[in-house]
Amino acid sequence: MYSFNYVKAKSLQEVSDFLKSNPDARPLAGGMTLIPTMKARLAQPSHLVDIGGLKELQGIETKDGALVIGAGTRHGDVARSARVREAIPALAALAERIGDPQVRNLGTMGGSVANNDPAADYPAAVLGLGATVITNRRQIAADDFFQGLFTTALESGEIIVRLSFPVPKRAAYEKFAHPASGYAMTGVFVADTGKGIRVAVTGAGPGVFRWNEAEAALGKKLAVESVANLSVAADGMNEDLHGSREYRANLVSVLTKRAVAQLAGR
Ligand SMILES: Cc1cc2nc3c(=O)[nH]c(=O)nc-3n(C[C@H](O)[C@H](O)[C@H](O)COP(=O)(O)OP(=O)(O)OC[C@H]3O[C@@H](n4cnc5c(N)ncnc54)[C@H](O)[C@@H]3O)c2cc1C
């Protein structure tokens, strides 16, 4: 690990000012991704600005038909929240299956969404539910936020403050977890938003994506039979020692059917 300076932030304004004057500084949330990345010498921030204790990044509330979650909320708190379980049970269930207890007790929703790992779970929920990412500068629709492998619309020094999830009529998430890490080999989030069906896929491709063909078919009839004969092309899917492109493409079909079956039961 390269040497760095540690700063404990007292307010969001202080973080914004600090990042503006120190372009090589990085916010530190749960540290579940950033610290291992630094240990592997893949990142060399000049300063870590600890945003873990900021009140502005905390809280879970329902407001105007949306579930609004502070970016600093830890995965375990999302999983245990009675408010999340009532409004969007699929989101609580997703959080409950992230990593292991240590990861869930330190990792945050904002850190996961900002990092945009291609195998992370939250991006599927954010995109599948058509959420809005609220930063210290603006509001960004999920459809504009995720821009491929570890890339988002966030600008230098921009901090995610909250995420606003429109409460769907029903939603379901199915993932095939990597047995060691829990990351999604593939995960599919299906939401009946009341205005249409959204299907978001994580883990399979270089970044989270919407499966438009499945959305159109399910929009006509929300039933497993609507997607029974659909498949995504293996070209462009991820391939590594854990699974081939074809394997992941097949997982997309299988998990979409499972998610729709789960949804139809609600
Ligand atoms: C063993 C292990 C297993 C895991 N399994 C899973 C899994 O099954 N599913 C899954 O989805 N994830 C998994 N993860 C990742 C985990 O969910 C992390 O919580 C997440 O990737 C990063 O969140 P964090 O709060 O730790 O962020 P950090 O590591 O602190 O930060 C990550 C990046 O985001 C930036 N950042 C942090 N907060 C903000 C913010 N509010 N605004 C702007 N930028 C910000 C940081 O500067 C950094 O670049 C796993 C991690 C580990 C170590």
The ligand as an SDF file (V2000), in Angstrom:
LIG
                    3D

 53 58  0  0  0  0  0  0  0  0999 V2000
  -15.3220  -10.2680    0.5450 C   0  0  0  0  0  0  0  0  0  0  0  0
  -16.2460   -9.3120   -0.1560 C   0  0  0  0  0  0  0  0  0  0  0  0
  -17.4350   -9.7830   -0.6630 C   0  0  0  0  0  0  0  0  0  0  0  0
  -18.3080   -8.9120   -1.3190 C   0  0  0  0  0  0  0  0  0  0  0  0
  -19.4770   -9.4200   -1.8350 N   0  0  0  0  0  0  0  0  0  0  0  0
  -20.3190   -8.6040   -2.4820 C   0  0  0  0  0  0  0  0  0  0  0  0
  -21.5510   -9.0920   -3.0220 C   0  0  0  0  0  0  0  0  0  0  0  0
  -21.9210  -10.2470   -2.8620 O   0  0  0  0  0  0  0  0  0  0  0  0
  -22.3360   -8.2090   -3.6920 N   0  0  0  0  0  0  0  0  0  0  0  0
  -21.9990   -6.8890   -3.8370 C   0  0  0  0  0  0  0  0  0  0  0  0
  -22.7490   -6.1460   -4.4460 O   0  0  0  0  0  0  0  0  0  0  0  0
  -20.8620   -6.3960   -3.3200 N   0  0  0  0  0  0  0  0  0  0  0  0
  -20.0200   -7.2070   -2.6430 C   0  0  0  0  0  0  0  0  0  0  0  0
  -18.8710   -6.6910   -2.0960 N   0  0  0  0  0  0  0  0  0  0  0  0
  -18.5960   -5.2380   -2.2140 C   0  0  0  0  0  0  0  0  0  0  0  0
  -19.2540   -4.4870   -1.0390 C   0  0  0  0  0  0  0  0  0  0  0  0
  -20.6480   -4.4960   -1.2510 O   0  0  0  0  0  0  0  0  0  0  0  0
  -18.8040   -3.0130   -0.8330 C   0  0  0  0  0  0  0  0  0  0  0  0
  -19.6120   -2.4920    0.1560 O   0  0  0  0  0  0  0  0  0  0  0  0
  -18.9650   -2.0620   -1.9710 C   0  0  0  0  0  0  0  0  0  0  0  0
  -18.3730   -2.5370   -3.1220 O   0  0  0  0  0  0  0  0  0  0  0  0
  -18.2730   -0.7180   -1.6620 C   0  0  0  0  0  0  0  0  0  0  0  0
  -18.9020   -0.0770   -0.5970 O   0  0  0  0  0  0  0  0  0  0  0  0
  -18.0530    0.6490    0.5380 P   0  0  0  0  0  0  0  0  0  0  0  0
  -19.0100    1.4210    1.3640 O   0  0  0  0  0  0  0  0  0  0  0  0
  -17.1870   -0.3210    1.2390 O   0  0  0  0  0  0  0  0  0  0  0  0
  -17.1720    1.6900   -0.3300 O   0  0  0  0  0  0  0  0  0  0  0  0
  -15.6260    2.0520   -0.3020 P   0  0  0  0  0  0  0  0  0  0  0  0
  -14.8170    0.8270   -0.4930 O   0  0  0  0  0  0  0  0  0  0  0  0
  -15.3200    2.9070    0.8790 O   0  0  0  0  0  0  0  0  0  0  0  0
  -15.5730    2.9730   -1.5990 O   0  0  0  0  0  0  0  0  0  0  0  0
  -15.7130    2.4180   -2.9050 C   0  0  0  0  0  0  0  0  0  0  0  0
  -15.5720    3.5390   -3.9390 C   0  0  0  0  0  0  0  0  0  0  0  0
  -16.7020    4.3970   -3.9070 O   0  0  0  0  0  0  0  0  0  0  0  0
  -16.3330    5.7430   -3.5610 C   0  0  0  0  0  0  0  0  0  0  0  0
  -17.4090    6.2180   -2.6900 N   0  0  0  0  0  0  0  0  0  0  0  0
  -17.8010    5.6720   -1.5060 C   0  0  0  0  0  0  0  0  0  0  0  0
  -18.8980    6.2980   -1.0450 N   0  0  0  0  0  0  0  0  0  0  0  0
  -19.1900    7.2640   -1.9450 C   0  0  0  0  0  0  0  0  0  0  0  0
  -20.2260    8.2530   -2.0290 C   0  0  0  0  0  0  0  0  0  0  0  0
  -21.1840    8.3670   -1.0980 N   0  0  0  0  0  0  0  0  0  0  0  0
  -20.2320    9.0810   -3.0990 N   0  0  0  0  0  0  0  0  0  0  0  0
  -19.2700    8.9780   -4.0580 C   0  0  0  0  0  0  0  0  0  0  0  0
  -18.2790    8.0640   -4.0370 N   0  0  0  0  0  0  0  0  0  0  0  0
  -18.2430    7.2180   -2.9920 C   0  0  0  0  0  0  0  0  0  0  0  0
  -14.9590    5.6200   -2.9150 C   0  0  0  0  0  0  0  0  0  0  0  0
  -14.1960    6.8070   -3.0560 O   0  0  0  0  0  0  0  0  0  0  0  0
  -14.3730    4.4630   -3.6960 C   0  0  0  0  0  0  0  0  0  0  0  0
  -13.9000    4.9010   -4.9440 O   0  0  0  0  0  0  0  0  0  0  0  0
  -17.9910   -7.5270   -1.4400 C   0  0  0  0  0  0  0  0  0  0  0  0
  -16.7960   -7.0450   -0.8990 C   0  0  0  0  0  0  0  0  0  0  0  0
  -15.9260   -7.9230   -0.2660 C   0  0  0  0  0  0  0  0  0  0  0  0
  -14.6520   -7.3650    0.3340 C   0  0  0  0  0  0  0  0  0  0  0  0
  1  2  1  0
  2  3  1  0
  2 52  2  0
  3  4  2  0
  4  5  1  0
  4 50  1  0
  5  6  2  0
  6  7  1  0
  6 13  1  0
  7  8  2  0
  7  9  1  0
  9 10  1  0
 10 11  2  0
 10 12  1  0
 12 13  2  0
 13 14  1  0
 14 15  1  0
 14 50  1  0
 15 16  1  0
 16 17  1  0
 16 18  1  0
 18 19  1  0
 18 20  1  0
 20 21  1  0
 20 22  1  0
 22 23  1  0
 23 24  1  0
 24 25  2  0
 24 26  1  0
 24 27  1  0
 27 28  1  0
 28 29  2  0
 28 30  1  0
 28 31  1  0
 31 32  1  0
 32 33  1  0
 33 34  1  0
 33 48  1  0
 34 35  1  0
 35 36  1  0
 35 46  1  0
 36 37  1  0
 36 45  1  0
 37 38  2  0
 38 39  1  0
 39 40  1  0
 39 45  2  0
 40 41  1  0
 40 42  2  0
 42 43  1  0
 43 44  2  0
 44 45  1  0
 46 47  1  0
 46 48  1  0
 48 49  1  0
 50 51  2  0
 51 52  1  0
 52 53  1  0
M  END
$$$$
